[in-house]
Amino acid sequence: MVMSQTCIQDFRLTRFQFARDRVIGDAQVSASFAHIAALELIDGAGRTGLGFVQSLFHPLPSEVEIERIFLEEVWSALATREAGAIAHRVTRPRGGNQRSMSLPFAEAIQQAAWDLLAKSLDLPLWKLLGAERSSVPAYASGLDFHLDDDGFMELFAEATRRGFTAFKIKVGHADLGRDLHRLDLLRSTVGRDAMIMVDANEAWTVRHSIVALEQFRRAGHAIYWLEDPILRDDLEGLRLLRSACGSTQINAGEYLDLSGKRRLLEAGACDMLNVHGQISDVMRIGWLAAERGLPVTLGNSFLEIGVNTALALPNVDWLEYSFQNFDHLVEEPFSIRGSRIYGADRAGHGLVLSEAARRLERRPDVLPASAVGPPPGAQAKP
């Protein structure tokens, strides 16, 4: 049997490890280092589909070990398969044989498979997914909880200089006064006409959320949306907040899987649904949200690869951009002009691994934190 040129025939893994240009995080967590592996799936025509494996808090194992795990747990389900079959595959959601992989390969596989499929059709992925627009509004997200005040203002001043007009900050400090102080600093930095969102990352209770929003209002801060204020599965609490928060919208769903997001929609427990992650899952839940007329926001995705789904879904009005300083890993990042991000005109999802990064920044072995430096050209921030 002759194998199709669009079948997956090989793969390549490249490990990266470097210090971030700032400590990122929220009220619950923080991260100072980037732990990333690039997964490239290669078809019979030599086309390459790119995906990214990311560990937020702990180093990935050595490149040799990553490859061993990939061969043992993943490769047999990909080898000789059509990229489109992988992209569209629907598996059992649960069962005794449905287990998480030892490393977070799932999203990278989706990214790489969709990239390959779109390249085989010579189409940008966002067009393959049915998009009728080429750009979507983006907001500046600081991941700023652990920055000092000077670093906080510097970050959002830079966002303003780049043309952003909507901004999201992290709240959820034990002292509500500190959250108020940050909002005051933000307003003095970006101006009174800016759109402001806040993200508590489940740090609050229902009562605390209501009290906090009331204090923000009294201090003159109009909050467009409150994101993940309480525990993700407290659907009754989220419904209560929807009715109690007036003009502030409740944005939820970031931490829920596809089934959890569906239950969130069915419960009427949010004003806006936050999606990110596997491309197929984002499209499925995005279509369900569209049926209900519910706005969708596209949360953080690696190097903003989620712009492809954001453009394709009719009810996505915002994409999150977080200044994570990963652009050096690809030949050309997505274009952001003013307050809009644009889909790439190239075939595939639009990102190609930088050969310079592969040559100069590959870290096949695990390095101790003391030996990890910033990426070339990165400037440390306060």
Stockholm file with secondary structure:
# STOCKHOLM 1.0

chainA/1-382         MVMSQTCIQDFRLTRFQFARDRVIGDAQVSASFAHIAALELIDGAGRTGLGFVQSLFHPLPSEVEIERIFLEEVWSALATREAGAIAHRVTRPRGGNQRSMSLPFAEAIQQAAWDLLAKSLDLPLWKLLGAERSSVPAYASGLDFHLDDDGFMELFAEATRRGFTAFKIKVGHADLGRDLHRLDLLRSTVGRDAMIMVDANEAWTVRHSIVALEQFRRAGHAIYWLEDPILRDDLEGLRLLRSACGSTQINAGEYLDLSGKRRLLEAGACDMLNVHGQISDVMRIGWLAAERGLPVTLGNSFLEIGVNTALALPNVDWLEYSFQNFDHLVEEPFSIRGSRIYGADRAGHGLVLSEAARRLERRPDVLPASAVGPPPGAQAKP
#=GR chainA/1-382 SS CCCCTTBEEEEEEEEEEEEEEEEEECSSCEEEEEEEEEEEEEETTSCEEEEEEEESSSCCCCHHHHHHHHHHHTGGGTTTCBHHHHHHCCCCSSSTTCCCCSSCCHHHHHHHHHHHHHHHTTCBHHHHTTCCCSEEEEEEECCBTTSCHHHHHHHHHHHHHTTCCEEEEECCCSSHHHHHHHHHHHHHHHCTTSEEEEECTTCCCHHHHHHHHHHHHHTTCCEEEEESCSCTTCHHHHHHHHHHSTTSEEEECTTCCHHHHHHHHHTTCCSEEEECSCHHHHHHHHHHHHHTTCCEEECCCGGGTTHHHHHHSTTEEEEEECCCCCGGGBSSCCCEETTEEECCSSSBSSCCBCHHHHHHHBCCSCCCGGGCCCCTTCCCCC
#=GC SS_cons         CCCCTTBEEEEEEEEEEEEEEEEEECSSCEEEEEEEEEEEEEETTSCEEEEEEEESSSCCCCHHHHHHHHHHHTGGGTTTCBHHHHHHCCCCSSSTTCCCCSSCCHHHHHHHHHHHHHHHTTCBHHHHTTCCCSEEEEEEECCBTTSCHHHHHHHHHHHHHTTCCEEEEECCCSSHHHHHHHHHHHHHHHCTTSEEEEECTTCCCHHHHHHHHHHHHHTTCCEEEEESCSCTTCHHHHHHHHHHSTTSEEEECTTCCHHHHHHHHHTTCCSEEEECSCHHHHHHHHHHHHHTTCCEEECCCGGGTTHHHHHHSTTEEEEEECCCCCGGGBSSCCCEETTEEECCSSSBSSCCBCHHHHHHHBCCSCCCGGGCCCCTTCCCCC
//
